[in-house]
Structures are given as structure tokens and as C-alpha cells.
Amino acid sequence: MNFSEVFKHSNQLCRISPNGKYLATCVQYRLVIRDFDTLQILQLYTCLDQIQFVEWSSDSSFILCAMFKRGLVQVWSMEQPDWHCKIDEGSAGLVAARWSPDGRHILNTTEFHLRITVWSLCTKSVSYIKYPKACHQGIDFTKDGRYLALAERRDCKDYISIFVCSDWQLLRHFETETQDLTGIEWSPNGCVLAVWDTCLEYKVLFYSLDGRLLSIFSAYEWCLGVKSIMWSPSSQFLAVGSYDEKVRMLNHITWKQITELDHPSTISNPKIVFYREVERRPVISNDDLSAHHSLTTGSSLFSTQSKYEVSSLPAQVPVIKPDPDRPNPKIGISAMAFSSNSRYLVTKNDNMPNNVWIWDVQKLKLFVVLEHVAAVRCFQWDPCHPRLALCTGNNKVYMWSPSGCACVQVPIAGHFQVLSLSWHTSGQSLILLSKDQLCVCYLENKDS
Amino acid sequence: MGDWKTVTMPEPLPVLDLSNYGPTSVISSLVQTLPPLSQNSYNLVSAFCTDENIGQCITYINQEISSLGFPPISSDTRGNNDLNLVSVLNVIYELLQLHKKGLRTMEDMETEQLKSSSDMDHLQNSHSKLKEQLELCRRENKSFQERERQVHLKNKSLQNSLKNEKEEVQKLQNVIASRASQYNHDMKRKEREFGKLKERLNQILIDKKDKKMAIEILNYVGRPDGKRSVWKTGKTEARNEEEMYKVLLGDYEHRLKDLMIENAELKKVLQQMKKEMMTILHPQKHGFKEKKEESIDPVASDDEEEPGENSKEYGLDLSCELAREKLTNSIRQQWRMLKNHVEKLDNQAALMQMDVQNECNVVSREIHEEEVDKLKLEIQQCKDFIKTQQQLWQQQVNSPCDEETSSLLQDCYLLEEKERLKEEWKLFDEQRKNFERERKNFTEAAIRLGHERRAFEEDRASWLKHQFLNMTPFIDRKRPQTSKHPCAFSASTEPEVRNLHSSPQTMKSVVTNIPTPKSQSSLKMPSTPDLYQTLCLIPNKSSPEIQPKRSSLQDPNVRMYSGELSTPRPRHSLNSDNYFIYCVSRDENTLK
């Protein structure tokens, strides 16, 4: 594992272009474009204000920078550095900006979710979409970029509009059987739209592309319901994480539950591997205190080293009791992710923040549990291999693959706390982000 | 009463006090008091009887006594008070007696009294105790009743409170429901207002012709696909619809294909399972049935197989309901059979386990049986031996006894006879061996004779041939061939012959003898019938195990001959060559 030098960034704004060639970082009001391989600066753009949001277009030829405070969006081109575009939402305000899948339209959501403005970079045309619903995930494009599903709210009822992205024509518009729709998500094959209701009610609905209701799934009533939803890359399964600390897997044929993945606080099944991070403070002998040594190990002297150890079973998972009086209690499955080959599912239960659970999707059984000293901040699967990278807000990167797991200390002097990470599309390198710095972590090629 | 008694008892009773003894016992008390009176009278003579009033006393006493029913103590005939001494004494005596009696009764009475009083005391005590108990019980009862009442009261109050609580809950639920509905209503109202505001804001934004809201762009870029955007028309809409349905259809087709593949795979697995089940079941079934009914079995099994075959074919080709049903049914049936079979095996296994433990390494059944037979034989022999020993023992022990001696003698005879028989057997055996030897000699002689005859025939044949060839025009050509001929044969026949005559005992001598005449013998074929006859004379006594061996050896040799045959035949067009070659092969056969 090799690490690059450190670069500055602000607001955790750092994106790799979809083709993997460029790395865009924002430093206050400057946008820095680097070549990913050499990390040389290719372009440097200056925006009108502090950048709050950055997004690459799907073909990696444009990048948009949003400045919500000003209601501004600026677009830059990779091919023509002189080219520039500025979109001003004016008094309507701006809360969100995103590319359309074709990379030639920008969808701006105005304040109060008054409307969504669709700006085109090809023509002068501007379209509006009214009544977008302000919710967790109210807008979703299909993977192939052909259709856009948008949650709407009119007359206290939820609707979904499906648009054809090529000409922004409304294809379907239908009412949903929800109290207060919270999110929508297309299946990866773009044929089924999963819709889930507010957390007060456990309700997941499946709509076909043509607006037919395929099925409704509800596991229980009278309790806080769905917390997160994730399609498997093969569109075969839908994992539904809920506040009752369970993940339910639904199949794509009958839309019924296949299995229930429980997150028990005691792990006793001997087939499960329980990795526990064990911290070791370096023992400093008198020899180590010599000036020479302290110079070389200066950075690691004050930090602790840690490693994974296979814990003997049965093992206890530390549980945090959520405060019942506060809204959005810290309990339940908040994050899930399928590995690229659909073989593994990783989940995180909010009241066991230090643990990450990896499930074998073939067997539908718990496979590995990782326990860390600190709460897990972020995890992400390698886009090419079944390999999971995660961070816990300290100076280490944790990796898991079916063959084992490791934690690696980031050998950077000073205070580098990994708050989030993201894989390069090739799956061979990884960007680590601390509060205001970033570095690239290169993994050894398996072939070499 | 007791108190009173204790006071009075020790003191001498004064006469006047006698009346105090209760009205009922006046007489008895008088009687009782008399003796002490008489005693006391000695001291108190002056008090009652003095010299002066003796007469009066007498009369008084007399009166008294008579009133008491005693004979008078004085004869009152003359008016004088003459004491009739006898009667006085009698009276006194009687009085004394009475007194004594009285005393005794009194004692009894006293004891009785004591007893009864103690009884009384006891009873009184127990009575009081019981009374106390009763009281206690009553009190307890009261307390229980009280408690019950209290509990009842409490229960009632609790029920009341429960009812109240329930009402409260109901009320609260109603409140919650109403609040919820109110909240929902308010929410809706707010949302509607919010919507209206949004609308208004939107309107304002549009009306205002917001100058700020704009896009500044250097130049418009081309679409990624390079096409120009199209006008929105009904056509595009239709096209969009079409495309959407295409996507959906594609997805469904894809899914259908997946399902078909999965289905086919499952079917394959099912078929394979079925086939395997059949293969597992059928040999077993055959074996099982053969044991029971050999003649009926094959037909029945064929019948059973047929539907299975049919369904298999159907299942592979079509997936129609009927075929599927058939397939599943047959599989189910077979599965049931398999299950039964496995269960049976399980049972057997349970039984076999002990046997298996005994003989860990598996011995083939034949060996096992042989072993068992041997052991049985041995056991039989041992038993016989033991019997004879016992008999001998008994003979020795019971020698004096007459009857037993006779039996013993009999046994002796038997034994003797046995011995004799054995000897005879030996003799017989020897004779047989001699016979066999002779037979062998004879056969050898016969063979030799046959050879000689053959040699002779050969000679004759060669002579004839010579003669014949001399007559034909091929003389010069024939020469080399004849020289070639025997060697070709010798190569092939020699090992052959060795095999032919490999009857174990005589083999060696024959082998040494034969090679030379062999070449001739093949020429002497016409005589084979004779030889055959002579050989037929040899009884088929030769051990049967050798025969198959020979035949097995012979077959390849015969083939070799035929192989040889094919090469020389084109060379000589002569029939005679073919002929004797055939004969050789026949000869081999006959030699068997």
C-alpha cells in the first residue's frame, strides 16, 4: 500500500471523474482539477463564491460547482478551459443541483422545493418541474439514464412522475399509496421503482416503469419502519433496513421476503468470523527514546497501533441504548451496500456503531462481523473486487476481503483523521479524506 | 361443699348437729353418730344418763330403738325398766354392725365423692378450655369475616378504579385520536397553505420576470450523441411510450428466459434424480422380487418402467400440465419406494451392526461358507472322537458288568470291523491306482500305436503323392514347397502339440517323443477317426478341471492355424493341402 502526498480541500469536496482520469478538489472558491495518475494540476478554476457542491457530468467533460448561498451554479469544461457557464437561480434560491444522466442538462432545485429547473447546455430551453417533494430521496434516474422518477406532493397526496430524460417529457404520473413518501429508488435494470413511506409506517411499494403497482410489502405495524433501502446490483434483491435492527431481503419475482437478517448483540454461531480491532500502545523502551528513532517514528509515536484479531465466540457486540425521547433515534439499519459481484452485503446498525456486518448473499447468512475501537464513519465496496474499505475517524484505513482483513495506518505526519473515503473506478486506489486534507492510497496490484 | 366437709370432718360430731346432715340421711347419720356417742358416753355419762334418769333413758332408748325397728331392750311388761341384757347386747351388736357398715359405705361414698369431684373438676377444666377454644374460634371467624369484607371492599374499589382507568384510557385514546386527526387536519391545512404560498411565490417569480435568473454560457455545446434535439410532438410521445414498453418487455423477456433456464435446470436435476432413483431401486427390486417370485417378476417390472420412460420423454420435450403431473407423481412414488427401502436398510443395518462388529474385515461369502463347512466337519469329527472316547471310558469303567461287557464287545467288534473296512478300503484304493496306471499305460500304448500308424500312413501318403506327382507335370515346382511346408507347420504346431498333450502326468515323455513325428502326423490325417476311436476308449476319468484349461489354450492355436492357412492357400491350389490342414485342426479337437 502506497500513499500519495497530502492535498488540501474544503467541505469534503473531492470527486474523481467517472472515467477515472481526473480528480477534482475544491479549496474554498477554487476548483482544482488534477490528473489522477500523476496528481499534477491540469486546471484551476475560480468560482464566484465558496463552493458547496461539485459534480462531474457522466461523460467527465464537464463539472458543476454549486454555491447555494448565492443561488449560483458554475460549469466548467475539461476540453475547453475557456468555456464557462454560469446559471443564476435568482431570487428563487437554490438548494440542490445535479446533472442529468446525459451530462447536458442541469437540474436545479429551488428553495422550498418550489420547482426544479432544467437548464440545458445545448439549447436555450429551460423547463420547470413543479411540486417536487422535499424528502430524503425524491428524485432518481435509472441507471441507463433514460428515465427520471420524481416524487411530488400535491393536495396532501404523494405522486410520482416519470419523465423521459431525452426530451423531458412526462411519461407517467400516478398517485402512490403512501402517507408521506420518503424515498424512491430505481432497480438497477430500470424497470422497477421501489418507493418507501415515512418511518412512522413500514411500507415499501413497487411500481413498474409504466406506473402499475406491482406489490406492497409491510413487515410490521405501529413501530418505526424503514430506515434504508438498497437494491442488489443484479436487481434480484432489495434489502430493506429498518428501525427494528433487521434487514429484510425481498426477491424480484414475488416481491416477498426471502429472509430476515438479524443483528444480534451476542454472536455465538461458530461459522461466523468475528474480527475485533485491538489497540496496542507502542511500548517505548529507553532505546527508542534516542533522537534518531524518535525522528523516524515521530508520527507514530503518539498514535496507537491496532490490528484485527479473531475473537473467540460467543462474543458480545457493544450496544448503545438510544434515547427514546429524541427524534430519529440512533437505532436500526442506516447503511447497507452490496459488493460489486452481489455476493456480499455490508450493513451497519446504528446502535452498534463500532460494528460492520458482512453477510453472504448466497447463503443469506451472517459471514463476518468487524468490530472497531471507534464508530464506523464510512464504508465503501471496491467497484471491481469484493473488497470493503472503511474508516472510523482515526488515522487508519480498514480493509476487508473474503480472504481476511487488515488495518493500515496512514503514514502521514500530523493529524490525519480519515473521515470518509472513496474508491477510484479501477478499484486500485482509494481517496482518503480528512477534515481539510486528502491523500490517495494506492493498493498493490494483485498481479504484480 | 368441699370446704364445709373439711371443716366438719375432723371434729367429733355433736348429737344435735346430726340434723345438719341433710334430711335424707337422718337415719343413717343417726346410726353413724351412735358409735361415737357410745364412746363418748363413757366420758359424758353425766350428760345423758345418770343414776337418776336411768329409767327414763332406758325408756327413751327403748322407744328410740323400737322406732328404729329393733327389738326392745327392756321388757316393759311391768312398767319397770328392766334391761334385757341379751337384747341390749344384740341391739348393740347390730348397731355396731350397722355402724361399721355405715362407716364403710361412708368411706365408699367419700371416695366416690372424691372421684366424682375430681371428675367434675376435670370436666369443668375441659369445659372451660373448650369454651375458651370456642371463643377463640369465634373470634377468629369474626376476624376472617372482617378481613373478607375488607378484601371485598378493596376489590370493589379496585374494580372501580380499573373501570375508571379504562375509561381514562378510552378517553385518552379518544383524545389522541382526535389530536391526531386534528394534527393531520392542521397539517393538511398548513400544507395546503404552503402549497398556495409556493404557487403564489412561483407566480410572483414568474410575473416579476426575474432578471437575475439566467444562464450565461459561452456557447452551447453539442449533445453527447451528436444529434439535434427534436420538437416535442405527439409522435415523440408515442415513441417514448413505445420505447418504455420495449424496455419493459425486454426486462420481462429477460426474466422469463432466466426463469426458463432455471426451470430447465431444475427439471434436469429432477430427471437425473429420477433416473438415479430408478437405478438404485431397480436392481434392488429385481433382487428382492426374484427371491419371491421369479417367474412373474420381469413382466411386472417392465410394466412399471414404461410409464416412467414415457414421462421422462414428455418432461424433456414439453412442460404441459399432464407430463409434469406424471413426472412428479412417478418421482413421488419412487421417492416413497426409496424411502421405504432406506428405512428397511436402516433396520437391517441396525441388526447387522453386531455381526459387523464381530468380523471387521469382510470375507467373501464362499470362503466364509467353506470355512464354516470345514469347521462343521471338524466339529463332527471331534464329536465322534469324543463319543468313541466316552464309549471306551465307559467300557473300561463298566468292565465287570455283564451286560455292559456284551455291549463293549459289540463295540469292539464294530471297531474291528471298522479297522477291517479301512484296510479293505486301502486295498481297494491301491487296486484302483493300479488300474489307473494300467489304463495310462494302455492309453500311452494306444497313442504310440496311433503315431506309428500315422507314420505308416504318412509314408504311404508320401509314396502315393510321389507316385501321383510323378504322373503330373508339376514336379519341378512342387519340390521347394514341400521342403517349406513342414517347417511352416513345425513352427506353429510344436507349441500347439505340447499343449495338446499336456495331461499332467505323461506330458514330459510325450513332449520329448512327439515333435519329430508331428510333421508326419499332420500328413497322416486319414487315420484320425481310428485314433479318435482309440482315444474314446480312454475313460473320461481325467480330472474335469483340466479340460477347460486345455480348451482355453487351444482356441488361440486354432486361430493361429487358420491364420497360417490363409497364407499358404493361394500358393498351392492343391486340395490335399487344405484337407490335411483341416484335419490337423480336427485332430486337435479330438485330442481334447
Interface residues (C-beta under 8 A of the other chain):
Chain A: D59 S77 D82 W83 H84 C85 K86 I87 D88 E89 G90 S91 A92 D102 G103 R104 F112 H113 L114 R115 W119 S120 L121 C122 T123 K124 S125 V126 K130 Y131 R146 Y147 R153 R154 D155 C156 V164 D167 Q169 L171 N189 G190 C191 S208 L209 D210 H252 I253
Chain B: M187 K188 E191 R192 G195 K198 L201 N202 L205 K208 D210 K211 K212 M213 A214 I215 E216 I217 L218 N219 Y220 V221 G222 R223 P224 D225 S229 V230 K232 T236 E237 N240 E241 E243 M244 Y245 V247 L248 D251 H254 R255 L259
